[in-house]
């Protein structure tokens, strides 16, 4: 594919939304000729918004059902948003991908390797060109906001989730940029922008 697929991962409250928006602005300003597409999971499509509401704001969802709902949303998002954008030569910036399911459902919910297998099948094996892992030992400030159902369930496993993401990055270090997210927003963004610029250059878009 001709485009560039960038995914942001990390535990709850690490600043993904802020860094994704700053990255969108950086790419738009630095590469005005490139199409920039933002995607998210769950919730990046009409179907995804329904799935997001069920998973994050509904009543109890059985763990296996939760994992399959995420996988269904992901398969649809990749087929209808991400792959078409990459085929057009766009840069896709996505909030969460398969690593989140492996860490949250496969690890924290103890569903095991089946989570990775069903997601790999659903996405046709598509991997990001770059995964930006925002890594920090979560503080307490984010707990003061209203938490969704999954965040509430995972509060006690924050460090377990952090280690799960770090383990994923260690398996394929060339594809990950592990960035210390405990610093100022500007310092974090400087490192994110450097990793993104390197990825743009590596695929020949600049």
C-alpha angles and dihedrals in degrees: 000000000000101000136071125253115204121180128191117211137173143111125297116293099016095123103261095145092052094047093045091054092046090049091051090053092046093051093046092052098039097042108028092169094059124090110234118204124188119207135173140191122249106016107027095117136038089261090044093056090057091048091047092053092050095047102039105028107024134082126285115322118196110245095243091047089050091052092049093048090053090047093050092050090048094050090051094046093051093046097045106029115015105040094044090050093049091049088055089054095252128149109241118204110193133188106222131342140176095324090065092056092046092050100039104032101021095041113019093036090039097231093138133205096337088080092062093044096052092046093048089051093046094051097040089243095296111167128189119256086222132015114196107205112197103205127193141136097252117246125208100253096090090055089071092072126075108281125213121232096269094046090051091051092049102046092101092049100051096121092043088055092048091053090047091058092045090052090052091052092050090059093063108014095169091064097047134071107200106200128189102240096184091086131081119300091248094051092049092047092052090058093043091051091050091052092046093048090051090051092049090052093045093059093044099248093127 
